[in-house]
Amino acid sequence: MAKMFRSITLFVALCLVLAACAPAAPAAQTAAPGATQAPGAAQAPAAAAGSVTLEMWMFKYSDPYMTWMNTAVDKFKAAHPEIKAINITTKNDNDLEAGLITAAASGDLPDVFINAIGFGAANVQAGVLHNIYDRWSAMPADYRSQWTDATIASVTPETGVMYVMPYSGYGYILYRNLTVLKNAGVDTTVPATTLDEWKAQMQKVKESGVTAIPNFTLDIRAVRIMYNSFSKAGEWGIDFKNNKSLINPDAWAKAGEFLLSVKPYASPTTFGDQGVTDEFCSNKMAFTIGGPWMDPTFAACKQTKGLDYDYMPIPGVTADRVSGVFGGEYISINTEGKNADLAWQWATFLNDWPQQLEAAELSGQTSQNATAMSKSTNPVVKQVFKSLSTGSVLFDSPPFFVEAYPDNYEQTITDNMNAIYEGKMSPQDAAQKLLTDLGTLIENRNK
């Protein structure tokens, strides 16, 4: 899925993933998965049959997800005879972001669009997004209750202002090559629950002549994931009011120390590269990190190469927490377009729990819709939620819809961690330099 290649910038609220936090389906909401009509606010008179074509832009998700999307289009059209077609255009990350900004400048935005929540502030500034709070507020309470308060708060930067609805989400899990582990003498029935236990398994793998993990220091996603194991809630992102990074220098140094300690067991291949997938599928690597979108790839390797694998939470410092990051995508509409009312109906239909549940069951795609996720039985989806429910999990690039991150912010972070990894700075010195460098970027962002 295209979003896995981002220096990710968006699951958006931690408690979204907790089964305890997920609101139960309201008694009045009895539609089965595949229902064709989300409740909606008062709409303009219906257009003539077959007179409206909606344009929708989105990421290229997994093939199973896109297959589900096509069935959702058919269901919506069946309930809305005025719809002639819903044309879906898929784009990679950079093309989608650039395309939306260009379309906003020319007054030619698509009717409905999906993008990373981390791009939200830049999209507001560019005129891609406008306030949909009144439309959202007009939705029935049982519809709005499908998302946790924390999730909605993440897309509501101030009272009465809401630019988007939370849509799909993602978290990370640890994929295990069981063949490599068994050959190394690792008991695969007893998964590692702490970083120390995981490190001991890495050592066994290395002693058997196989690489244990990728290089986790050159990709912002991997760096965030490993840092999270040592940090606390709120110790990531930017405090724009006080012009400072929220990174905890002690947690940063500890993450650097851990990654430096496992360097002997790591491949030169960088997390996120195709080479990691190739090594994992060819029994040349024991562990890799990814989201649910990687499972179809590994399932295909199982069919073609006999890959024996499973997945589990990424171990943390202690057994009561994991290493992980939460991000996601938004869905919104062209509020100024001639099809705004139908676009809103289509967006709210897609985001309703029956559709989001069906997407999860058929494709493994996780959602920010808490009601849908609480009902999912898809094993990889359930594992992601188990991971994100254990300990403190970071947002990927908070706060959202406030200000865009400065240029080179994430590159500065990865460069710093790699400097620790390559022995250019001690973890403690690097942590202090990181805060200084990020502070300078933040302070000078508008100059």
Stockholm file with secondary structure:
# STOCKHOLM 1.0

chainA/1-447         MAKMFRSITLFVALCLVLAACAPAAPAAQTAAPGATQAPGAAQAPAAAAGSVTLEMWMFKYSDPYMTWMNTAVDKFKAAHPEIKAINITTKNDNDLEAGLITAAASGDLPDVFINAIGFGAANVQAGVLHNIYDRWSAMPADYRSQWTDATIASVTPETGVMYVMPYSGYGYILYRNLTVLKNAGVDTTVPATTLDEWKAQMQKVKESGVTAIPNFTLDIRAVRIMYNSFSKAGEWGIDFKNNKSLINPDAWAKAGEFLLSVKPYASPTTFGDQGVTDEFCSNKMAFTIGGPWMDPTFAACKQTKGLDYDYMPIPGVTADRVSGVFGGEYISINTEGKNADLAWQWATFLNDWPQQLEAAELSGQTSQNATAMSKSTNPVVKQVFKSLSTGSVLFDSPPFFVEAYPDNYEQTITDNMNAIYEGKMSPQDAAQKLLTDLGTLIENRNK
#=GR chainA/1-447 SS CGGGGSCCCCCCSGGGGCTTTSCCCCTTCCCCTTCSCCCCCCCCCCCCTTCEEEEEEEECCCHHHHHHHHHHHHHHHHHCTTEEEEEEEEECHHHHHHHHHHHHHHTCCCSEEEEEGGGHHHHHHTTSCCCCHHHHHHSCHHHHTTSCHHHHHHTCCBTTBCCCEEEEEECCEEEEEHHHHHHTTCCTTSCCCBHHHHHHHHHHHHHTTCBCEEECSSSHHHHHHHHHTTCCTTCSSEETTTTEECCCHHHHHHHHHHHHHTGGGEEEEETTSHHHHHHHHTTSBSEEEECGGGHHHHHHHHHHHCCCEEEECCBBSSTTCBCCEEEEEEEEECTTSTTHHHHHHHHHHHHSHHHHHHHHHHHCCCBSCHHHHHHCCCHHHHHHHHHHTSSCCEESSCSCSSCCCCTTHHHHHHHHHHHHHTTSSCHHHHHHHHHHHHHHHHHTTTC
#=GC SS_cons         CGGGGSCCCCCCSGGGGCTTTSCCCCTTCCCCTTCSCCCCCCCCCCCCTTCEEEEEEEECCCHHHHHHHHHHHHHHHHHCTTEEEEEEEEECHHHHHHHHHHHHHHTCCCSEEEEEGGGHHHHHHTTSCCCCHHHHHHSCHHHHTTSCHHHHHHTCCBTTBCCCEEEEEECCEEEEEHHHHHHTTCCTTSCCCBHHHHHHHHHHHHHTTCBCEEECSSSHHHHHHHHHTTCCTTCSSEETTTTEECCCHHHHHHHHHHHHHTGGGEEEEETTSHHHHHHHHTTSBSEEEECGGGHHHHHHHHHHHCCCEEEECCBBSSTTCBCCEEEEEEEEECTTSTTHHHHHHHHHHHHSHHHHHHHHHHHCCCBSCHHHHHHCCCHHHHHHHHHHTSSCCEESSCSCSSCCCCTTHHHHHHHHHHHHHTTSSCHHHHHHHHHHHHHHHHHTTTC
//
